[in-house]
Amino acid sequence: TKDVFANVLYQHLAYENMLHTFNCTANFSAILKASVVVFYKKEIRTIILQLGRLWRTEHLTEVQINKKNTLLKRLKFCYAAATLLHVTAIKLFPFLAVFYWINMIGSWQYILAPLLETVTRKFILLQECGLLLPFSCSFPFDPTGNWGRYIGVYIFETYSRTEFLMITLCSHLSTAFMLLQEDLLNNEPGNFEDLKTVIVYHQQLISISKQLDDVFDKVIFINLSSASISICFFGFCAKIAETVLYDLFEI
């Protein structure tokens, strides 16, 4: 019996160590995506400047202004995680708005719950407790050593700058395409000068799209790879946990 219990305890500790090691995956993925942004800083700057040069604020119809304002409003922080879904799917299926808001509320509740619990227990209930973070990650320093460091790490874990940059650029680019679409729809038959302008503008937007894809396809690859590794890891952990529980109940 002692040998079986020792074996179960060893497997449990090994399982915990693997979980601790896997926590580094989230940080490693974030560092890789940040490295992509730093490495392609000049290309991203070029994309931003080109979008800024082509950004239209004059000679717009009322329909274009309304559509443009609608798309820009969706770039608020609370919309960032589901901007692309909200722009396309909600228009096609209005009832999805309910599920969208439920998901957003649930996500913010999950992210802010550790902070609210920490503040409540520390300052209202006057209980002794550690500073809780939304995700269990490994850092080369103590992230809860003081309140300043704790708040900084909390913001780091909840604010995905790389994804927001990609979503913002994609949203601005889709807005430019939308304005171009309206120009093409409103172009009068026989007005070839305006048609030539639309064609040139369209080619420039396609060029920016290609540049955007060349930069951020690495970020998407990192996200897909990280998700694949996570799925494989949890499947492996589930297999180990099944063996540990079986041995435990056999004692």
C-alpha positions as a Python dict, from the first residue, in 0.01 Angstrom:
ca = {
    (1, 'T'): (0, 0, 0),
    (2, 'K'): (283, 240, 83),
    (3, 'D'): (449, 173, -251),
    (4, 'V'): (126, 239, -439),
    (5, 'F'): (65, 561, -243),
    (6, 'A'): (422, 677, -305),
    (7, 'N'): (379, 605, -675),
    (8, 'V'): (54, 803, -686),
    (9, 'L'): (215, 1093, -498),
    (10, 'Y'): (512, 1093, -737),
    (11, 'Q'): (283, 1098, -1039),
    (12, 'H'): (80, 1379, -884),
    (13, 'L'): (391, 1587, -822),
    (14, 'A'): (512, 1521, -1175),
    (15, 'Y'): (173, 1632, -1302),
    (16, 'E'): (193, 1953, -1098),
    (17, 'N'): (544, 2021, -1229),
    (18, 'M'): (424, 1982, -1586),
    (19, 'L'): (141, 2226, -1519),
    (20, 'H'): (389, 2475, -1378),
    (21, 'T'): (608, 2435, -1686),
    (22, 'F'): (311, 2475, -1918),
    (23, 'N'): (229, 2810, -1758),
    (24, 'C'): (536, 2946, -1934),
    (25, 'T'): (374, 2876, -2272),
    (26, 'A'): (145, 3179, -2246),
    (27, 'N'): (439, 3409, -2170),
    (28, 'F'): (652, 3251, -2441),
    (29, 'S'): (374, 3297, -2696),
    (30, 'A'): (330, 3664, -2597),
    (31, 'I'): (705, 3724, -2621),
    (32, 'L'): (716, 3570, -2970),
    (33, 'K'): (429, 3788, -3092),
    (34, 'A'): (588, 4097, -2940),
    (35, 'S'): (915, 4003, -3113),
    (36, 'V'): (734, 3989, -3447),
    (37, 'V'): (605, 4343, -3392),
    (38, 'V'): (953, 4468, -3297),
    (39, 'F'): (1122, 4290, -3588),
    (40, 'Y'): (871, 4425, -3841),
    (41, 'K'): (848, 4769, -3683),
    (42, 'K'): (947, 4950, -4005),
    (43, 'E'): (694, 4755, -4212),
    (44, 'I'): (416, 4824, -3960),
    (45, 'R'): (508, 5191, -3956),
    (46, 'T'): (489, 5195, -4337),
    (47, 'I'): (144, 5033, -4328),
    (48, 'I'): (19, 5287, -4074),
    (49, 'L'): (155, 5581, -4276),
    (50, 'Q'): (3, 5448, -4599),
    (51, 'L'): (-334, 5397, -4432),
    (52, 'G'): (-310, 5746, -4288),
    (53, 'R'): (-232, 5894, -4628),
    (54, 'L'): (-530, 5715, -4787),
    (55, 'W'): (-765, 5779, -4494),
    (56, 'R'): (-1062, 5978, -4617),
    (57, 'T'): (-1231, 6254, -4420),
    (58, 'E'): (-1372, 6470, -4701),
    (59, 'H'): (-1605, 6431, -4999),
    (60, 'L'): (-1802, 6151, -4835),
    (61, 'T'): (-2171, 6087, -4877),
    (62, 'E'): (-2404, 6066, -4579),
    (63, 'V'): (-2421, 5688, -4618),
    (64, 'Q'): (-2041, 5661, -4615),
    (65, 'I'): (-2014, 5883, -4307),
    (66, 'N'): (-2269, 5675, -4115),
    (67, 'K'): (-2105, 5345, -4209),
    (68, 'K'): (-1760, 5481, -4129),
    (69, 'N'): (-1869, 5607, -3785),
    (70, 'T'): (-2037, 5273, -3712),
    (71, 'L'): (-1719, 5079, -3791),
    (72, 'L'): (-1499, 5314, -3590),
    (73, 'K'): (-1724, 5289, -3283),
    (74, 'R'): (-1666, 4915, -3284),
    (75, 'L'): (-1298, 4973, -3217),
    (76, 'K'): (-1366, 5054, -2853),
    (77, 'F'): (-1168, 4848, -2605),
    (78, 'C'): (-1470, 4639, -2504),
    (79, 'Y'): (-1527, 4541, -2869),
    (80, 'A'): (-1167, 4453, -2955),
    (81, 'A'): (-1182, 4080, -2883),
    (82, 'A'): (-1474, 4023, -3122),
    (83, 'T'): (-1459, 4310, -3368),
    (84, 'L'): (-1442, 4100, -3682),
    (85, 'L'): (-1727, 3876, -3565),
    (86, 'H'): (-1936, 4175, -3464),
    (87, 'V'): (-1883, 4353, -3798),
    (88, 'T'): (-1988, 4056, -4012),
    (89, 'A'): (-2197, 3803, -3824),
    (90, 'I'): (-2414, 4046, -3627),
    (91, 'K'): (-2537, 4210, -3947),
    (92, 'L'): (-2631, 3872, -4094),
    (93, 'F'): (-2773, 3724, -3775),
    (94, 'P'): (-2900, 3998, -3537),
    (95, 'F'): (-2981, 3745, -3264),
    (96, 'L'): (-2607, 3677, -3227),
    (97, 'A'): (-2578, 4015, -3052),
    (98, 'V'): (-2722, 3852, -2739),
    (99, 'F'): (-2456, 3581, -2739),
    (100, 'Y'): (-2190, 3842, -2817),
    (101, 'W'): (-2273, 4048, -2508),
    (102, 'I'): (-2300, 3735, -2292),
    (103, 'N'): (-1952, 3629, -2404),
    (104, 'M'): (-1808, 3976, -2346),
    (105, 'I'): (-1959, 4003, -1997),
    (106, 'G'): (-1839, 3653, -1912),
    (107, 'S'): (-1487, 3731, -2035),
    (108, 'W'): (-1460, 4051, -1831),
    (109, 'Q'): (-1605, 3877, -1527),
    (110, 'Y'): (-1339, 3607, -1555),
    (111, 'I'): (-1057, 3859, -1605),
    (112, 'L'): (-1158, 4101, -1327),
    (113, 'A'): (-1272, 3841, -1071),
    (114, 'P'): (-922, 3788, -917),
    (115, 'L'): (-869, 4164, -880),
    (116, 'L'): (-1212, 4219, -721),
    (117, 'E'): (-1159, 3926, -486),
    (118, 'T'): (-819, 4058, -382),
    (119, 'V'): (-946, 4411, -317),
    (120, 'T'): (-1254, 4284, -131),
    (121, 'R'): (-1062, 4050, 96),
    (122, 'K'): (-777, 4296, 158),
    (123, 'F'): (-962, 4622, 219),
    (124, 'I'): (-1324, 4528, 301),
    (125, 'L'): (-1307, 4195, 482),
    (126, 'L'): (-956, 4273, 615),
    (127, 'Q'): (-841, 3918, 550),
    (128, 'E'): (-490, 3801, 478),
    (129, 'C'): (-463, 3673, 122),
    (130, 'G'): (-219, 3670, -164),
    (131, 'L'): (-247, 3899, -464),
    (132, 'L'): (-440, 3703, -727),
    (133, 'L'): (-374, 3720, -1102),
    (134, 'P'): (-612, 3625, -1386),
    (135, 'F'): (-368, 3370, -1530),
    (136, 'S'): (-115, 3151, -1357),
    (137, 'C'): (210, 3232, -1539),
    (138, 'S'): (577, 3202, -1450),
    (139, 'F'): (787, 3519, -1434),
    (140, 'P'): (1159, 3569, -1364),
    (141, 'F'): (1052, 3787, -1068),
    (142, 'D'): (783, 3790, -801),
    (143, 'P'): (480, 3951, -973),
    (144, 'T'): (308, 4006, -637),
    (145, 'G'): (603, 4161, -454),
    (146, 'N'): (428, 4498, -427),
    (147, 'W'): (112, 4666, -549),
    (148, 'G'): (282, 4853, -832),
    (149, 'R'): (437, 4539, -974),
    (150, 'Y'): (111, 4349, -922),
    (151, 'I'): (-97, 4607, -1114),
    (152, 'G'): (162, 4617, -1392),
    (153, 'V'): (160, 4239, -1434),
    (154, 'Y'): (-221, 4235, -1416),
    (155, 'I'): (-243, 4485, -1702),
    (156, 'F'): (18, 4288, -1896),
    (157, 'E'): (-185, 3967, -1866),
    (158, 'T'): (-517, 4125, -1965),
    (159, 'Y'): (-411, 4367, -2240),
    (160, 'S'): (-310, 4194, -2565),
    (161, 'R'): (-139, 4473, -2757),
    (162, 'T'): (-29, 4262, -3054),
    (163, 'E'): (-380, 4136, -3130),
    (164, 'F'): (-529, 4484, -3082),
    (165, 'L'): (-278, 4630, -3327),
    (166, 'M'): (-365, 4367, -3586),
    (167, 'I'): (-741, 4405, -3533),
    (168, 'T'): (-720, 4785, -3552),
    (169, 'L'): (-524, 4783, -3878),
    (170, 'C'): (-759, 4522, -4029),
    (171, 'S'): (-1060, 4725, -3921),
    (172, 'H'): (-925, 5048, -4072),
    (173, 'L'): (-841, 4864, -4392),
    (174, 'S'): (-1190, 4712, -4414),
    (175, 'T'): (-1335, 5062, -4357),
    (176, 'A'): (-1132, 5194, -4650),
    (177, 'F'): (-1260, 4910, -4868),
    (178, 'M'): (-1616, 4987, -4759),
    (179, 'L'): (-1582, 5353, -4862),
    (180, 'L'): (-1437, 5243, -5196),
    (181, 'Q'): (-1730, 5008, -5247),
    (182, 'E'): (-1974, 5294, -5196),
    (183, 'D'): (-1779, 5506, -5447),
    (184, 'L'): (-1808, 5229, -5702),
    (185, 'L'): (-2181, 5188, -5640),
    (186, 'N'): (-2241, 5563, -5674),
    (187, 'N'): (-2027, 5605, -5983),
    (188, 'E'): (-2235, 5729, -6275),
    (189, 'P'): (-2221, 5536, -6605),
    (190, 'G'): (-1967, 5692, -6840),
    (191, 'N'): (-1772, 5868, -6562),
    (192, 'F'): (-1440, 5705, -6644),
    (193, 'E'): (-1224, 5958, -6457),
    (194, 'D'): (-1377, 5866, -6122),
    (195, 'L'): (-1359, 5500, -6220),
    (196, 'K'): (-986, 5531, -6284),
    (197, 'T'): (-945, 5693, -5941),
    (198, 'V'): (-1134, 5405, -5779),
    (199, 'I'): (-911, 5151, -5957),
    (200, 'V'): (-590, 5322, -5843),
    (201, 'Y'): (-722, 5350, -5486),
    (202, 'H'): (-823, 4984, -5493),
    (203, 'Q'): (-477, 4875, -5607),
    (204, 'Q'): (-318, 5072, -5324),
    (205, 'L'): (-546, 4906, -5068),
    (206, 'I'): (-466, 4561, -5209),
    (207, 'S'): (-95, 4641, -5175),
    (208, 'I'): (-147, 4739, -4809),
    (209, 'S'): (-344, 4418, -4753),
    (210, 'K'): (-51, 4215, -4888),
    (211, 'Q'): (192, 4398, -4659),
    (212, 'L'): (-38, 4343, -4362),
    (213, 'D'): (-58, 3973, -4440),
    (214, 'D'): (321, 3943, -4474),
    (215, 'V'): (365, 4087, -4122),
    (216, 'F'): (83, 3937, -3919),
    (217, 'D'): (67, 3590, -4071),
    (218, 'K'): (346, 3508, -3824),
    (219, 'V'): (127, 3619, -3535),
    (220, 'I'): (-159, 3402, -3656),
    (221, 'F'): (80, 3107, -3692),
    (222, 'I'): (199, 3157, -3333),
    (223, 'N'): (-162, 3166, -3210),
    (224, 'L'): (-252, 2848, -3398),
    (225, 'S'): (65, 2672, -3281),
    (226, 'S'): (4, 2775, -2920),
    (227, 'A'): (-355, 2649, -2938),
    (228, 'S'): (-241, 2318, -3089),
    (229, 'I'): (21, 2270, -2818),
    (230, 'S'): (-238, 2352, -2550),
    (231, 'I'): (-487, 2100, -2687),
    (232, 'C'): (-222, 1827, -2704),
    (233, 'F'): (-96, 1911, -2355),
    (234, 'F'): (-437, 1897, -2189),
    (235, 'G'): (-514, 1572, -2367),
    (236, 'F'): (-188, 1431, -2230),
    (237, 'C'): (-265, 1564, -1881),
    (238, 'A'): (-613, 1413, -1891),
    (239, 'K'): (-458, 1076, -1969),
    (240, 'I'): (-214, 1108, -1677),
    (241, 'A'): (-483, 1231, -1438),
    (242, 'E'): (-698, 931, -1528),
    (243, 'T'): (-412, 697, -1431),
    (244, 'V'): (-346, 886, -1105),
    (245, 'L'): (-712, 875, -997),
    (246, 'Y'): (-736, 506, -1087),
    (247, 'D'): (-431, 421, -874),
    (248, 'L'): (-560, 638, -588),
    (249, 'F'): (-896, 460, -569),
    (250, 'E'): (-725, 123, -594),
    (251, 'I'): (-537, 185, -265),
}
